Amino acid sequence: MNNYELMVIFTPVLSEDDYKAAQKKYLAFVKDNGGSVVHDKPWGLKSLAYPIRKKTTGLYWVLEYRALSDFNEKLDIQILRDESILRSMVTRLDKYAVEYNTKKRSGVPTGTEKVEA
């Protein structure tokens, strides 16, 4: 099983309940297809670098999961069918990225924090 990170930008017109329901749908999809969820974090409403489908903001969500490599094809099909998603990106994490994410979540200094003057 490989480690992956999924970043999704949902349309900003979703209500809070719809936003949470969409997250739960993809969490369940990962679990139902033999994967395991490591961590998920909703970032909320953020500005986009450029307009997508005439929208200048989007609801961001990041999901870190473990799954077999053929699972991503199924996930991609589900994402393409979902009209509430503006953009998505799946990244395969190497062992260093997994270690970094674990340290960052637990509050251990990673060496990339900003130093205040």
Buried (B, 14 or more C-beta within 10 A) or exposed (E): EBBBBBBBBBBBEBEEEBBEEBBEEBBEBBEEBEBEBBEBEBEEEEEBEEEBEEEEBBBBBBBBBBBEEEBBEEBEEBBEEBEBBBBBEBEEBEEEBBEBBBEEEEEEEEEEEEEEE
